[in-house]
Amino acid sequence: MTVHSAESHGPNRIVIIIVGLGIAGLSAAIECHGKGHQVMVFEKYSDLRRTEGDGITIGSNGARVSAKWGDGAFHELIRPLEYSTNKLKVSDYTGYSYGTFELHGYNEGRGYTINRGQLVYAMNEYARSLGIPIFLNSEVTEYWETEDEAGVVVDGKRISADCVVCAEGIHSSGRLMITGQKMELKETGYAASRGYLDACVTSQDSKLNWILGEEEAEAEDCVYGWLGPGVHFGITTKKRENELFWYCSHKDACTPSKDIDGTINQILDCMEGWAARDQLETVMRKAKKGQFVSETLAIRTPLATWLSPKRRMIVIGDAAHAALPSSGQGGTQAIEDAATLAICLELAEKRDVALALSVTEKLRHQRAQIVQQGGLAVLQFVMNHVNFQALRTDPTMVKPPHPAWILDHDCQEYAYREFVKAAEAVQNGEEYVPHNIPRDGKYSMEYNSQ
């Protein structure tokens, strides 16, 4: 049985099924709803936790999209949840300070830093306030398409729409069903461990005063970073709320531990001789299940296409182009995908949904792929740096890159401007040359964003 979803809506209104209730899926739902499309979202999990996982940063190239939601209402909703991080303080493992640097593209008023679970929860609440139907505990077991429609199977019911957007995340099962491709993995030799500490944890331990105590509370919130041989550690603070989250890139253990304490012990083995080892151990030991993540860092080969054979289904976000955390752009690129998709559907209209999805891929594919390259470039630079004396001679080398082509980009303006050109390339079977990437098509460490 097929459940037709468009019967109660206008004949020219595009009906969209979105699978996945993460940043990509919710952004797509909000953006597509804002363009007048009819949206329904399916999520396999039965609930969303208000606070879960570590922190996430949304760069200015994504924040300029979400800033428009409700004419700023969404940003007002999340403002109390944000970390006001405008600066980065960097030291090496001996305790030597390289100084304080401005954070470009992620600083207050341009981007934002927030607990990942809180961001998704807030996006979900905002989407529901718009009247977007969201179905929890609804696992998609099958994707299908014809020349005229596409859909999914949920609980044995065949649900139809004009197109399907798969935003299931890095472990997407729909990716293979839609594109026929698997993401090949190549391990980097490193792992990343991350944790979030809320006030319930931090307020009970005086050993955390060095980072959140009264003396420190008077100081401005910032990102603290430590560099050492084969290890990079960072802490982002929200002192007014007694919160922080931490991030550590480290050598991957030959036999990864299956529990939190074991993973932390492996990290500490890599930090032998660090001046701040005991202090950082105190932070890590406060991690608890649900607010701690540890994973092997692996490069995922780019997909040749994000589209289904009949071009009525598309994968976006991490399901399409998962990047290393060091890119700082995972969630932001998902928002760019969503905004671009909504505009392409608006311009192509119901009569040419397949063209809309094809143009979305043309506008986004190469850009997302080069951002993936950037994650590896930044990771290798940080982890392979062993000449700390050279860094003391030129401390600007520890500044995080902030390329203008990434952070100053307006994906919505670009989609409106380039749609016709990209559509003609699709229709004529010609190559589309994007202008939202570096001229040579390669990532390099640049420091030129506003």
C-alpha positions in Angstrom: 0.0 0.0 0.0 1.3 3.5 -0.9 0.3 6.4 1.4 0.1 9.5 -0.8 1.2 12.5 1.1 0.3 15.4 -1.2 -3.5 15.0 -1.5 -4.4 17.8 0.9 -1.9 20.3 -0.5 -1.8 22.5 -3.6 -1.0 20.7 -6.9 2.2 22.8 -7.4 3.5 22.4 -3.8 6.6 20.2 -3.6 6.3 17.3 -1.1 9.6 16.3 0.5 10.4 13.4 2.8 13.4 14.0 5.0 15.1 11.1 6.8 17.1 12.0 9.9 16.7 14.4 12.8 20.2 15.8 13.0 21.6 19.2 11.9 21.3 18.3 8.2 17.8 16.9 8.4 16.4 19.7 10.6 18.1 22.4 8.6 16.6 21.0 5.4 13.2 20.8 7.0 13.3 24.4 8.2 14.7 25.8 4.9 12.4 23.8 2.7 9.4 24.8 4.8 10.5 28.4 4.5 10.3 28.2 0.7 6.8 26.9 0.8 7.5 23.2 0.3 5.5 20.6 2.2 7.9 18.6 4.5 7.7 15.5 6.7 10.6 14.2 8.8 11.2 10.6 9.9 13.6 9.7 12.7 14.3 6.1 13.9 15.0 7.1 17.5 12.2 7.5 20.0 13.4 10.7 21.7 15.9 13.5 21.6 18.0 14.3 24.7 18.3 17.9 25.5 22.0 17.7 26.3 24.1 15.1 24.7 27.5 14.6 23.2 30.2 17.3 23.0 30.3 20.7 21.6 29.9 21.9 18.0 30.9 25.0 16.2 28.8 26.5 13.4 30.9 28.9 11.2 29.8 32.2 9.9 28.9 30.6 6.5 26.3 28.5 8.2 25.2 30.9 10.9 24.2 33.5 8.3 21.6 30.9 7.2 20.2 30.1 10.6 20.2 33.8 11.5 17.3 34.3 9.1 15.1 31.7 10.7 12.1 33.5 12.1 13.8 36.8 11.4 16.3 36.1 14.1 14.0 34.2 16.5 16.0 31.0 16.3 19.3 32.8 17.2 17.5 34.4 20.2 16.4 31.0 21.3 19.9 29.5 21.3 21.7 32.6 22.5 21.7 31.6 26.2 23.1 28.2 25.2 26.1 29.6 23.3 29.7 29.7 24.4 31.0 33.3 24.0 34.4 32.3 22.5 36.2 35.0 20.6 39.8 34.1 21.4 42.2 31.2 21.5 45.0 30.8 24.1 47.7 28.3 23.0 50.4 26.6 25.0 52.7 23.7 24.3 53.2 20.6 26.5 55.9 22.2 28.5 53.6 25.1 29.6 55.2 27.7 27.3 52.5 30.1 26.1 52.4 31.1 22.4 49.9 33.9 23.2 46.3 34.7 22.5 44.7 34.8 19.0 41.5 36.0 17.6 39.0 33.4 16.4 37.7 34.2 13.0 34.5 32.9 11.6 33.4 31.2 14.8 33.4 34.2 17.1 30.4 35.8 18.8 28.1 37.6 16.3 29.4 35.6 13.3 29.4 31.9 14.3 28.5 30.1 17.4 29.6 27.3 19.7 27.1 25.2 21.5 26.5 21.7 23.0 25.6 19.4 20.1 22.6 17.9 21.8 21.3 21.4 22.8 21.6 22.6 19.2 19.7 19.7 17.7 17.0 19.9 20.5 16.5 23.6 19.8 16.3 23.1 16.1 13.7 20.4 16.6 11.7 22.6 18.9 11.8 25.5 16.3 10.9 23.1 13.5 7.9 21.9 15.4 6.8 25.5 16.2 6.5 26.0 12.4 4.1 23.1 12.2 6.6 20.7 10.5 5.4 17.1 11.1 8.2 15.1 12.7 7.7 11.4 13.3 9.9 9.8 16.0 10.4 6.0 16.4 9.9 5.7 12.6 12.7 3.8 11.1 13.0 3.9 7.3 13.6 0.4 6.0 13.4 1.0 2.3 13.9 3.8 -0.2 12.2 3.8 -3.6 11.6 6.0 -6.7 9.9 6.1 -10.0 10.1 8.6 -12.8 7.3 10.7 -11.1 7.8 10.3 -7.4 10.0 8.9 -4.6 9.4 7.6 -1.1 10.2 5.4 1.8 8.8 2.4 3.7 8.2 3.0 7.4 6.6 0.3 9.5 5.5 -1.5 6.4 3.8 1.5 4.9 4.9 2.9 1.6 5.0 6.7 1.8 5.3 8.8 -1.3 6.5 12.3 -2.1 8.1 14.3 -4.9 11.6 13.7 -3.5 13.5 12.1 -0.6 16.3 13.7 1.3 18.5 11.3 3.2 20.2 13.0 6.2 20.9 10.0 8.4 24.4 11.0 9.3 27.8 9.3 9.0 26.5 5.7 9.5 23.6 6.1 7.0 22.1 2.9 5.7 20.2 4.9 3.1 23.4 6.0 1.4 24.0 2.6 -0.2 20.3 2.2 -1.1 20.1 5.6 -2.8 23.6 5.9 -4.4 24.7 2.3 -4.6 28.0 3.5 -3.0 29.9 2.7 0.2 32.2 5.2 1.8 35.7 3.7 1.8 37.7 4.4 5.0 41.4 5.1 5.4 42.6 5.4 8.9 44.8 8.4 9.8 46.5 6.7 12.8 44.8 9.1 15.1 41.7 9.1 17.3 39.6 11.9 18.7 38.0 11.9 22.2 35.6 14.6 23.3 33.5 15.3 26.4 31.0 17.8 27.8 30.9 18.8 31.5 27.8 20.6 32.8 27.3 22.6 36.0 26.1 19.5 37.9 29.6 18.0 37.4 31.8 21.0 37.6 30.3 22.8 40.6 31.1 19.8 42.8 34.8 19.6 42.2 37.3 22.3 43.4 40.0 20.6 41.2 38.4 22.3 38.3 38.9 25.8 39.7 42.0 26.2 37.6 39.8 26.5 34.5 36.4 27.5 36.0 37.1 29.0 39.4 36.3 32.4 40.8 39.5 34.0 39.5 39.1 32.4 36.1 35.4 33.3 36.1 36.3 36.9 35.8 38.2 36.3 32.7 36.7 36.2 29.3 35.6 32.8 27.9 37.9 31.4 25.3 39.3 28.3 23.8 42.4 26.9 25.5 44.7 24.8 23.4 47.8 22.6 24.2 50.1 21.2 21.6 52.4 18.2 22.2 54.1 15.4 20.2 51.2 13.5 18.7 48.6 15.1 20.9 46.4 18.2 20.6 44.1 19.1 23.5 41.5 21.9 23.6 39.0 23.2 26.2 36.1 25.6 25.5 34.6 27.3 28.5 31.2 28.8 29.4 32.2 30.1 32.9 29.0 31.9 33.7 27.2 28.5 33.6 30.1 26.4 34.9 30.3 24.5 31.7 33.0 23.3 29.4 33.7 20.8 26.7 37.0 19.3 25.8 38.5 17.8 22.7 41.7 15.7 22.3 43.3 14.3 19.1 45.8 11.6 20.0 47.5 8.6 18.6 45.1 5.7 18.0 45.7 2.8 20.3 46.5 -0.6 18.8 43.7 -2.0 20.9 41.1 0.7 21.5 39.5 0.6 24.9 35.8 -0.1 25.2 35.2 2.1 28.3 35.7 5.7 29.2 38.4 5.2 31.9 40.4 2.9 29.6 40.3 5.5 26.8 41.5 8.2 29.1 44.3 6.1 30.4 45.5 5.6 26.8 45.4 9.4 26.2 47.4 10.0 29.4 50.0 7.5 28.2 50.5 9.9 25.2 50.9 12.9 27.6 53.7 11.7 29.7 55.8 14.7 30.8 53.2 17.3 30.1 53.2 20.2 32.5 49.4 20.3 32.5 48.8 16.6 32.5 47.3 16.3 36.0 45.0 19.3 35.4 43.8 17.9 32.1 43.3 14.5 33.6 40.9 16.1 36.1 38.8 17.4 33.3 38.8 14.1 31.4 37.9 12.0 34.4 34.7 13.9 34.8 33.3 12.6 31.5 30.3 10.4 31.7 28.4 8.2 29.4 26.2 10.1 26.9 28.5 13.1 27.1 31.7 11.4 26.0 32.6 10.4 22.5 35.8 8.6 21.3 36.4 7.5 17.7 39.1 6.5 15.3 39.8 9.3 12.8 39.4 8.0 9.3 39.2 9.7 5.9 36.1 8.9 4.0 36.4 8.8 0.3 34.1 11.3 -1.5 31.0 9.8 -3.1 31.0 10.0 -6.9 27.4 11.2 -6.7 24.9 12.1 -4.0 21.9 11.2 -6.2 19.8 8.2 -6.9 19.6 6.8 -10.5 16.3 8.7 -11.3 17.5 11.8 -9.4 14.5 12.0 -7.1 16.6 11.1 -4.0 19.7 12.8 -2.5 22.0 12.3 0.4 23.2 15.4 2.3 25.3 16.3 5.4 27.5 13.6 6.9 25.7 11.0 5.0 27.2 12.5 1.8 30.5 14.1 2.9 31.5 13.3 6.4 34.6 15.4 7.3 37.1 15.0 10.2 36.3 17.1 13.3 39.4 19.2 12.6 37.7 20.7 9.6 35.4 22.6 12.0 32.8 22.6 9.3 30.7 19.4 9.6 27.5 20.9 10.9 28.1 24.1 8.9 28.4 22.3 5.5 25.2 20.4 6.4 23.4 23.8 6.7 24.8 24.9 3.4 23.5 21.7 1.8 20.0 22.3 3.2 19.8 26.0 2.2 21.0 25.2 -1.3 18.6 22.3 -1.7 15.6 24.4 -0.7 16.5 27.2 -3.2 17.0 24.8 -6.1 13.6 23.2 -5.4 12.1 26.6 -5.3 13.6 27.6 -8.6 13.1 24.3 -10.5 9.5 24.0 -9.2 7.5 20.8 -9.0 7.7 20.1 -12.7 11.5 19.5 -12.5 12.4 18.1 -9.1 15.0 15.9 -10.6 16.8 18.9 -12.0 16.7 20.6 -8.7 18.4 17.8 -6.9 21.0 17.6 -9.7 21.8 21.3 -9.5 22.1 21.0 -5.7 24.8 18.4 -6.2 26.5 20.5 -8.8 26.6 23.6 -6.5 27.7 21.6 -3.4 29.7 18.5 -4.4 33.2 20.0 -5.0 33.0 22.5 -2.2 32.1 19.8 0.4 34.9 17.6 -1.0 37.6 20.2 -0.6 36.4 21.0 3.0 36.9 17.3 3.6 40.5 17.7 2.4 40.9 20.6 4.8 40.0 18.5 7.8 42.9 16.2 7.0 45.3 19.1 6.3 44.6 20.7 9.6 44.9 17.4 11.5 48.2 16.6 9.9 49.6 20.0 10.6 48.7 19.9 14.3 49.6 16.3 15.0 52.9 16.2 13.0 54.4 19.3 14.3 57.4 18.4 16.4 59.6 21.5 16.1 58.2 23.4 19.0 61.2 25.7 19.1 60.3 26.9 15.6 56.8 27.6 16.8 58.2 29.8 19.6 60.1 31.8 16.9 57.0 32.3 14.9 54.0 31.7 17.2 51.5 32.8 14.4 52.0 29.3 13.0 49.6 28.0 15.7 46.7 30.2 14.6 43.8 28.2 13.3 43.2 28.7 9.6 40.2 30.8 8.5 39.9 30.7 4.7 37.7 33.4 3.2 36.3 31.0 0.6 34.8 28.9 3.4 33.8 31.3 6.1 32.8 34.4 4.1 30.7 32.4 1.6 27.0 33.1 1.2 25.6 29.8 0.0 22.1 31.3 -0.6 23.2 34.2 -2.7 25.4 31.8 -4.6 22.6 29.3 -5.3 20.3 32.0 -6.7 23.1 33.4 -8.8 24.4 30.1 -10.2 21.2 28.1 -10.5 20.6 28.8 -14.2 24.2 28.2 -15.2 24.4 24.9 -13.3 21.0 23.8 -14.6 22.1 24.4 -18.2 25.2 22.3 -17.5 23.0 19.4 -16.2 20.6 19.6 -19.1 23.4 19.8 -21.7 25.6 17.1 -20.1 28.4 19.7 -19.7 30.8 20.3 -16.9 29.9 22.9 -14.3 32.8 25.0 -13.0 32.0 26.1 -9.4 33.1 29.5 -8.0 32.7 28.6 -4.4 36.0 26.8 -4.1 39.7 27.8 -4.4 40.8 28.4 -8.0 43.2 25.4 -8.0 40.6 23.2 -6.4 42.8 22.3 -3.5 42.7 23.2 0.2 45.5 25.3 1.7 46.1 26.9 5.1 44.7 30.4 4.6 44.1 33.2 7.1 42.1 35.7 5.2 38.4 35.6 6.2 36.8 38.8 7.7 
